[in-house]
Amino acid sequence: MTGLLQRLLPREEGFFDLFRKQAENIHRSAEAFLKMLLHYTGVPEQVQNIKAIEHAGDDVTHQTFLMLNRTFITPFDREDIHELVSTMDDVIDLVDAAASRFVLYRVETLRVGTLDLAGVLVSATKELAAAIHAIEKPDTAMKHCIEINRYENESDRICRTLIAQLFDEEKDPVQIIKWKEIFEVIETAVDKCEDVANVIESIILKSA
């Protein structure tokens, strides 16, 4: 399609509202997860609250894909929109998966360091939301993406340390399996935040 035709035809700007809404859902789910760990009572009910946020995220993902299918001119490449929506959906799914494991595995008490790892996830999702809100301001968005990359490195370091301590301190192989998976799911959620940051950076570079 020629540049002239692109300028003449209107773009669907509603995508940005949906991106922002999803980013806020992601951050809200991470905050709810950390709150659950800080106030570790009534865990099944708190997990259900996180799952409700995840379901709201699924609705936003569905709305965005519907809009993508019916929109002729998009704000940026269709493939990038699809990748951005998919990776954001992955983040919120992983937060829900991490929370659900505390019920599934009947975790009674938290291991030291769990709150640190969850706190990094909250920080990464806060930067993710800020980057999405600033996606039309490249310099600002890129600064938030750099912060997400920093938090991913921090989560990786904490996760490795926690798993090493787990093998050193825990004698029950079932507990080792459970906690190793919990730590890895939380860390993977932060990894997915970095994937979102990479998509945002790609969009910005293509638009430069």
Secondary structure, DSSP 8 states (H G I E B T S, - for coil): --HHHHHHS---THHHHHHHHHHHHHHHHHHHHHHHHHT-SSHHHHHHHHHHHHHHHHHHHHHHHHHHHH-SS-SS-HHHHHHHHHHHHHHHHHHHHHHHHHHHTT--S--TTHHHHHHHHHHHHHHHHHHHHTTTSHHHHHHHHHHHHHHHHHHHHHHHHHHHHHHHH---HHHHHHHHHHHHHHHHHHHHHHHHHHHHHHHHHHH-
